Amino acid sequence: MVDTVESPTDETARTGPLGRPAAPTPVDALRWTVAGALFGAAALHFAVAPDHFAVGTVHGAFFVVAAWVQLFLAVAVLRRPAGWVLRSVVVVDVAVAALWAMSRITGLPVEPGAWVPEPVGFADLVATACEVLAVAGAVALLDGRLRARLGHRALGRRLLGVAGAVAGVALVALTTAAVAPALGGGHSHAAHAAGHDHSGDVAGATTADAGAADGHTHPTVPGGATVGIESGTGTSPCELSGATVNGGEAHGHRGPSVQAALDEPTRSLLAVQLTQARAAAARYPTAADATAAGYRRVTGYLPCIGAHYMNFSLVDGTFDPEQPEMLLYGGNAPTARMIGLSYYVSGTAVAPDGFAGPNDPWHQHIGLCTRGGVVVGGSSLTAEECAQRGGTKADGSTSWMVHAWVVPGWESAWGTFSAEHPELGRTAPS
């Protein structure tokens, strides 16, 4: 028994005078539809693979393998597939779609972010729709009785051409629209993160700016003297970025932080804590090191504060300078360099003691819009606006956060614990 979709008899019946192919049949149209859907899913998986490699090697490798398998199956379907090809389409695409559903409902048992549901995005919805369409078409092609009823009915070439053109344009448009954010570094588990929303929705202050050179060019006054960014008088890359102060989120004031004098015992204890913090930062020099250690990106790069990577397993009600809950990076790529730390303490109505002395101003983010642990909007969003982004408003009233700019070369001119870093401009530093 020949395991093919079309038997030799079918092929002979479809051959016209002088051996020329007869007009296409519904079986042909169905086969082309399956192949097109597979091509679309493969293109999307190739496009988002780099961003998933930023999350973890296993994540990225899965998307690359899935894309190549779907591409191979698409070519095989176009070549009048054997039954095993169609069954492979069903098995592969059902498996991929099922994993996608699981990742959005319960999360996957893969670190980082094991069992943390991911937000639903446009790209993955389009990819899953392509997979469902491919499965439905493959099942129909495997139905011998249905194929027999449709196989010899000729389709008008003009009608088929118009329908094929419309379907092709639609597939290309949807795939391109879904791929475009990924090509700009925007799919992700933190792709649409609005972060702390310091931008106040100012055009350009988004993750799309990540990866470009920051340009630490400082203005000069007449006579050639350089205006110091440590003054906080509007000359720093942070201030020139267009990001607004606070964004309504009690993030702390902009500019130099007020420092109180310390007695000798307090200063000695602080020195020990800062040494521990620097050692912790040294363990994760790049964003790839952070994701490998269980940290997950929860915001993209934002002016004045960088990109935030969080280890949810470390979040509790205690402060430990050796175990920062959040790591700050100067970009969104896996190669982005560490620029600072953030400590996050939850479950207390008052700010924790934190670092020795009164100079570490802890702050809160009340009502951030989050989706699957990823920040997708600032606290200024209403509940309805947050819901439109697929998120929910987080309370935040018992959670506290402080920055620690302890990475060598990235000490803040506004103070070790300043709410913002003056050298983090509109685009990520090179």
C-alpha positions as CSV (number, residue, x, y, z in Angstrom):
1,M,0.0,0.0,0.0
2,V,1.5,3.4,-1.0
3,D,1.4,5.9,1.8
4,T,0.7,9.0,-0.2
5,V,-1.9,11.7,-0.4
6,E,-2.5,11.3,-4.1
7,S,-2.3,7.9,-5.9
8,P,-0.9,7.4,-9.4
9,T,-4.5,7.2,-10.6
10,D,-5.1,10.6,-9.1
11,E,-2.1,12.0,-10.9
12,T,-3.1,10.6,-14.3
13,A,-6.6,11.9,-14.0
14,R,-5.2,15.3,-13.2
15,T,-3.0,15.4,-16.4
16,G,-4.5,17.2,-19.3
17,P,-3.8,17.0,-23.1
18,L,-0.2,16.5,-24.2
19,G,0.7,15.8,-20.6
20,R,0.1,19.3,-19.4
21,P,-1.2,19.6,-15.8
22,A,-4.9,20.0,-15.5
23,A,-6.4,22.9,-13.6
24,P,-5.7,22.9,-9.8
25,T,-8.1,21.1,-7.5
26,P,-9.4,21.8,-4.0
27,V,-6.8,19.3,-2.8
28,D,-4.0,21.5,-4.3
29,A,-5.5,24.6,-2.6
30,L,-5.7,22.8,0.7
31,R,-2.1,21.5,0.4
32,W,-0.9,25.1,-0.4
33,T,-2.8,26.4,2.6
34,V,-1.1,23.9,4.9
35,A,2.3,24.8,3.5
36,G,1.7,28.5,3.8
37,A,0.6,28.2,7.4
38,L,3.7,26.2,8.2
39,F,5.9,28.8,6.5
40,G,4.3,31.5,8.6
41,A,4.8,29.6,11.9
42,A,8.4,28.9,11.0
43,A,9.1,32.5,10.2
44,L,7.7,33.7,13.5
45,H,9.6,31.1,15.4
46,F,12.9,32.1,13.7
47,A,12.2,35.8,14.5
48,V,11.5,35.4,18.2
49,A,14.3,32.9,18.8
50,P,17.0,35.5,19.6
51,D,14.8,37.1,22.3
52,H,14.2,33.6,23.8
53,F,17.9,32.9,23.9
54,A,18.1,36.0,26.1
55,V,15.8,34.2,28.5
56,G,17.6,30.9,28.4
57,T,19.4,28.5,26.1
58,V,16.7,25.9,26.3
59,H,14.0,28.5,25.4
60,G,15.9,29.7,22.4
61,A,16.9,26.3,21.1
62,F,13.3,25.1,21.2
63,F,12.2,27.9,18.9
64,V,15.1,27.3,16.4
65,V,14.4,23.6,16.3
66,A,10.6,24.1,15.9
67,A,11.2,26.6,13.1
68,W,13.4,24.3,11.1
69,V,11.1,21.3,11.5
70,Q,8.1,23.4,10.4
71,L,10.1,24.7,7.4
72,F,11.0,21.2,6.4
73,L,7.4,20.0,6.7
74,A,6.2,23.0,4.6
75,V,8.5,22.0,1.7
76,A,7.5,18.4,2.0
77,V,3.8,19.3,1.9
78,L,4.4,21.3,-1.3
79,R,6.0,18.2,-2.9
80,R,2.7,16.2,-2.6
81,P,3.4,14.7,0.8
82,A,3.3,11.1,1.9
83,G,0.9,10.3,4.7
84,W,3.7,10.3,7.2
85,V,4.5,13.9,6.4
86,L,0.9,15.0,7.1
87,R,0.8,13.0,10.3
88,S,4.1,14.7,11.3
89,V,2.5,18.1,10.7
90,V,-0.4,17.1,13.0
91,V,1.9,15.8,15.8
92,V,4.5,18.6,15.6
93,D,2.0,21.5,15.5
94,V,-0.3,20.1,18.1
95,A,2.7,19.6,20.4
96,V,3.9,23.2,19.8
97,A,0.4,24.7,20.2
98,A,-0.1,22.7,23.4
99,L,3.2,23.9,24.9
100,W,2.2,27.4,24.0
101,A,-1.1,27.1,25.8
102,M,0.6,25.6,28.9
103,S,3.1,28.4,29.0
104,R,0.3,30.9,29.1
105,I,-1.9,29.1,31.6
106,T,0.4,27.4,34.1
107,G,3.9,28.2,32.9
108,L,6.5,25.7,31.9
109,P,8.8,23.7,34.2
110,V,11.9,25.3,32.7
111,E,14.1,27.9,34.4
112,P,14.3,30.8,34.4
113,G,10.7,31.6,35.4
114,A,9.6,28.0,36.0
115,W,5.8,27.7,36.4
116,V,5.3,31.4,35.8
117,P,2.6,32.0,33.2
118,E,3.8,34.2,30.3
119,P,1.7,37.0,28.8
120,V,-0.1,36.4,25.5
121,G,1.3,38.4,22.6
122,F,0.3,39.1,19.1
123,A,3.2,37.2,17.6
124,D,2.5,34.0,19.5
125,L,-1.2,34.3,18.7
126,V,-0.5,34.5,15.0
127,A,2.0,31.6,15.2
128,T,-0.5,29.4,17.0
129,A,-3.3,30.3,14.6
130,C,-1.0,29.2,11.7
131,E,-0.3,25.9,13.5
132,V,-4.0,25.2,14.1
133,L,-4.7,26.0,10.4
134,A,-1.9,23.6,9.4
135,V,-3.3,20.8,11.6
136,A,-6.8,21.3,10.3
137,G,-5.6,21.2,6.7
138,A,-3.4,18.1,7.3
139,V,-6.2,16.2,8.9
140,A,-8.5,17.0,5.9
141,L,-5.8,15.8,3.5
142,L,-5.5,12.6,5.4
143,D,-9.2,11.9,5.0
144,G,-9.3,9.6,1.9
145,R,-13.0,10.0,1.3
146,L,-12.9,13.8,1.5
147,R,-9.9,13.8,-0.9
148,A,-11.7,11.5,-3.3
149,R,-14.7,13.9,-3.4
150,L,-12.6,17.0,-4.0
151,G,-9.6,15.6,-5.9
152,H,-11.0,15.8,-9.5
153,R,-12.9,19.0,-9.2
154,A,-11.1,21.7,-11.2
155,L,-10.8,25.2,-9.8
156,G,-10.9,28.2,-12.0
157,R,-7.4,29.5,-12.4
158,R,-8.4,33.1,-12.2
159,L,-10.5,32.6,-9.1
160,L,-7.8,30.5,-7.5
161,G,-5.2,33.1,-8.4
162,V,-7.2,35.9,-6.8
163,A,-7.9,33.8,-3.7
164,G,-4.3,32.7,-3.4
165,A,-3.0,36.3,-3.8
166,V,-5.4,37.6,-1.1
167,A,-4.4,34.7,1.3
168,G,-0.7,35.2,0.5
169,V,-0.9,39.0,1.2
170,A,-2.8,38.4,4.4
171,L,-0.3,35.8,5.6
172,V,2.6,38.0,4.8
173,A,1.0,41.0,6.4
174,L,0.1,39.2,9.6
175,T,3.5,37.5,9.9
176,T,5.4,40.7,9.2
177,A,3.2,42.6,11.8
178,A,3.9,40.0,14.4
179,V,7.6,39.7,13.5
180,A,8.4,43.4,13.5
181,P,8.5,43.9,17.3
182,A,10.6,40.7,17.7
183,L,13.1,42.1,15.1
184,G,13.4,45.2,17.2
185,G,14.0,43.2,20.3
186,G,10.5,43.5,21.5
187,H,9.0,40.0,21.9
188,S,9.7,38.8,25.2
189,H,8.8,38.0,28.2
190,A,9.5,41.7,28.9
191,A,9.1,43.0,25.4
192,H,6.3,45.4,26.0
193,A,7.3,46.3,29.5
194,A,6.7,49.9,30.2
195,G,8.8,49.5,33.2
196,H,8.5,52.2,35.8
197,D,6.9,54.3,33.2
198,H,9.3,57.2,33.8
199,S,8.9,58.1,30.2
200,G,5.4,59.4,30.9
201,D,4.7,58.0,27.4
202,V,7.2,60.4,25.9
203,A,8.0,59.2,22.4
204,G,11.2,57.3,22.2
205,A,11.7,56.5,25.8
206,T,11.0,52.8,25.3
207,T,12.8,49.5,24.9
208,A,13.0,50.1,21.2
209,D,15.9,52.6,21.9
210,A,17.9,49.8,23.5
211,G,21.2,48.8,22.0
212,A,22.1,52.2,20.5
213,A,25.1,54.3,21.7
214,D,24.2,56.6,24.6
215,G,26.6,59.4,23.7
216,H,27.9,60.6,27.0
217,T,28.4,64.1,25.6
218,H,28.2,66.8,28.2
219,P,27.1,70.3,27.4
220,T,29.6,73.1,27.8
221,V,29.2,76.7,28.9
222,P,30.9,79.7,27.2
223,G,34.6,79.4,27.7
224,G,34.7,75.7,27.3
225,A,34.0,74.6,30.9
226,T,32.1,71.3,31.2
227,V,28.9,71.4,33.2
228,G,29.0,68.6,35.8
229,I,26.2,66.0,35.6
230,E,26.5,65.6,39.3
231,S,24.8,68.9,39.9
232,G,21.4,67.6,38.7
233,T,20.7,70.9,37.0
234,G,19.4,69.4,33.7
235,T,22.7,68.5,31.9
236,S,22.9,64.8,32.6
237,P,21.9,62.1,30.0
238,C,19.1,61.0,32.4
239,E,17.6,64.5,32.6
240,L,18.0,65.1,28.9
241,S,16.3,61.8,28.0
242,G,12.8,63.3,28.3
243,A,11.9,60.9,31.1
244,T,9.7,62.5,33.7
245,V,10.4,62.5,37.4
246,N,8.7,59.8,39.3
247,G,5.9,59.2,36.8
248,G,3.5,59.2,39.8
249,E,5.2,56.2,41.3
250,A,7.1,57.6,44.4
251,H,10.4,56.6,42.8
252,G,12.3,59.3,44.7
253,H,13.6,62.7,43.7
254,R,15.8,63.4,40.7
255,G,19.4,64.6,41.2
256,P,21.9,64.2,44.1
257,S,20.6,62.4,47.1
258,V,21.0,64.1,50.5
259,Q,23.7,62.3,52.5
260,A,23.9,62.3,56.3
261,A,27.1,61.9,58.2
262,L,27.8,58.5,59.7
263,D,29.5,57.5,62.9
264,E,32.4,55.1,62.8
265,P,30.5,51.8,63.7
266,T,27.8,52.6,61.1
267,R,30.4,53.5,58.4
268,S,32.3,50.2,59.1
269,L,29.1,48.1,58.8
270,L,28.2,49.9,55.6
271,A,31.6,49.2,54.2
272,V,31.1,45.5,54.8
273,Q,27.7,45.6,53.2
274,L,28.9,47.4,50.1
275,T,31.7,44.9,49.7
276,Q,29.1,42.1,49.8
277,A,27.0,43.9,47.3
278,R,29.9,44.4,44.9
279,A,30.7,40.7,45.2
280,A,27.1,39.8,44.3
281,A,27.2,42.1,41.3
282,A,30.4,40.6,40.1
283,R,28.7,37.2,39.8
284,Y,26.4,38.4,37.0
285,P,28.5,40.6,34.6
286,T,26.0,40.2,31.7
287,A,22.3,39.7,31.3
288,A,23.0,36.2,30.0
289,D,24.6,35.4,33.4
290,A,21.5,36.7,35.2
291,T,19.1,34.6,33.2
292,A,21.3,31.5,33.7
293,A,21.1,32.1,37.4
294,G,17.3,32.3,37.5
295,Y,16.7,36.0,37.0
296,R,14.0,37.1,34.6
297,R,13.7,40.4,32.8
298,V,10.7,42.3,34.1
299,T,11.3,45.6,32.3
300,G,13.2,46.6,29.2
301,Y,15.8,49.3,29.3
302,L,14.5,52.6,30.6
303,P,16.3,55.9,30.9
304,C,17.7,56.7,34.3
305,I,17.2,53.2,35.8
306,G,18.2,50.6,33.1
307,A,16.6,47.1,32.5
308,H,15.5,45.2,35.5
309,Y,16.0,41.4,36.0
310,M,14.3,39.8,39.0
311,N,14.7,36.5,40.8
312,F,11.3,35.9,42.3
313,S,12.6,33.0,44.4
314,L,14.7,35.5,46.5
315,V,11.7,37.9,47.3
316,D,10.8,37.8,50.9
317,G,10.6,40.1,54.0
318,T,14.4,40.2,54.6
319,F,17.3,42.3,53.3
320,D,20.5,40.6,52.4
321,P,23.2,42.6,50.6
322,E,24.7,39.3,49.3
323,Q,21.4,38.3,47.6
324,P,20.0,41.2,45.5
325,E,16.5,40.4,44.3
326,M,17.0,42.5,41.2
327,L,19.9,43.2,38.8
328,L,20.1,46.3,36.6
329,Y,21.6,46.2,33.0
330,G,22.4,48.8,30.4
331,G,20.4,47.2,27.6
332,N,18.1,44.4,26.6
333,A,20.5,42.1,24.8
334,P,22.1,39.0,26.5
335,T,25.4,40.8,26.3
336,A,24.2,43.9,28.2
337,R,26.5,44.8,31.0
338,M,25.7,45.0,34.7
339,I,25.3,48.6,35.9
340,G,23.7,48.3,39.3
341,L,21.6,46.4,41.8
342,S,18.2,46.7,43.3
343,Y,17.0,45.2,46.6
344,Y,13.3,44.3,46.9
345,V,11.7,43.5,50.2
346,S,8.0,42.4,50.4
347,G,5.5,41.9,53.2
348,T,6.2,44.9,55.4
349,A,4.2,48.1,55.9
350,V,7.3,50.2,56.7
351,A,10.6,50.5,54.9
352,P,13.2,47.9,55.9
353,D,16.4,48.9,57.7
354,G,18.5,47.9,54.7
355,F,22.0,49.3,54.4
356,A,23.6,50.8,57.5
357,G,22.8,54.4,58.0
358,P,19.9,56.7,56.8
359,N,21.3,57.3,53.3
360,D,19.4,54.5,51.4
361,P,16.0,55.9,50.5
362,W,13.7,52.9,49.9
363,H,10.7,53.6,47.6
364,Q,7.5,51.9,46.6
365,H,5.6,51.3,43.3
366,I,1.9,51.4,44.0
367,G,-0.4,50.1,41.4
368,L,2.0,49.0,38.7
369,C,0.4,47.2,35.7
370,T,1.9,43.7,35.6
371,R,1.2,40.7,33.4
372,G,2.8,37.3,34.4
373,G,5.3,39.1,36.6
374,V,6.4,41.4,33.8
375,V,5.7,45.2,34.1
376,V,3.6,46.3,31.2
377,G,2.6,49.8,32.4
378,G,3.1,52.4,35.1
379,S,1.0,53.1,38.1
380,S,-0.6,56.1,36.3
381,L,-2.6,53.7,34.2
382,T,-6.2,53.1,35.2
383,A,-7.4,49.5,35.8
384,E,-9.2,49.6,32.5
385,E,-6.1,50.8,30.6
386,C,-4.1,48.1,32.3
387,A,-6.6,45.5,31.4
388,Q,-6.4,46.6,27.7
389,R,-2.7,45.6,27.9
390,G,-3.6,42.2,29.4
391,G,-2.4,43.1,32.9
392,T,-3.7,43.7,36.4
393,K,-2.9,46.5,38.8
394,A,-0.5,45.3,41.5
395,D,-0.9,46.6,45.1
396,G,2.7,47.2,46.1
397,S,1.8,48.8,49.4
398,T,3.9,46.3,51.4
399,S,6.8,46.1,49.0
400,W,9.9,48.3,49.1
401,M,12.8,48.8,46.7
402,V,16.2,50.6,46.7
403,H,18.9,50.9,44.1
404,A,22.6,50.4,44.8
405,W,25.0,51.7,42.2
406,V,28.0,49.7,43.3
407,V,29.3,48.3,40.0
408,P,32.9,49.6,39.4
409,G,32.7,52.2,36.6
410,W,29.0,52.7,37.2
411,E,29.1,54.5,40.5
412,S,26.3,57.2,40.5
413,A,27.4,60.8,40.7
414,W,24.1,61.4,42.5
415,G,25.0,59.0,45.3
416,T,25.4,55.2,45.9
417,F,21.7,54.8,46.6
418,S,20.3,57.5,44.3
419,A,16.8,56.9,42.9
420,E,18.2,57.4,39.3
421,H,21.5,57.2,37.6
422,P,22.5,60.4,35.8
423,E,24.4,58.7,33.0
424,L,21.6,56.5,31.8
425,G,20.1,58.4,28.9
426,R,17.4,57.9,26.4
427,T,19.2,55.0,24.7
428,A,21.2,52.2,26.3
429,P,24.9,53.0,26.9
430,S,27.3,51.4,24.5
